Amino acid sequence: MTPDGPFRVLVVEDESLMRWSVAQALTGRGHTVVEAADGAAAMRLLEETPADVVLLDYRLPDFDDFALLRDIRRLAPATPVVLMTAFGTPELSDRARALGASDVLQKPFDVFRVDGVLRRACGSSVH
């Protein structure tokens, strides 16, 4: 994987319109996007086919806050994870980074800005 992409992106978001918007913007930029509406589906997808980067909603109906981030870090420790949240505080961002998130996106955000965030996250994980 290089920071230039294209990437295989797992978008984990329970709000269908937000998930669709992000997926459309990334697909339009040449990335392959796989979508999950909840944490259980995300873990199944990651076990089947690794992603280059994960866009992860902070609050999902089947996982408590940072639990899925911790599980993803255990399953795929080299995969960058960008946390998306409408509950952004400096403390939340600091905790997310301490648990292994590459970046934190505050909702609402411009979906066309996500491509650059993914490139930075993947660039910082290249060894």
Beta strands, then each sheet from edge to edge (+ up, - down):
strand 1: 8-12
strand 2: 32-36
strand 3: 53-57
strand 4: 81-85
strand 5: 103-106
sheet 1: 2+ 1+ 3+ 4+ 5+
end
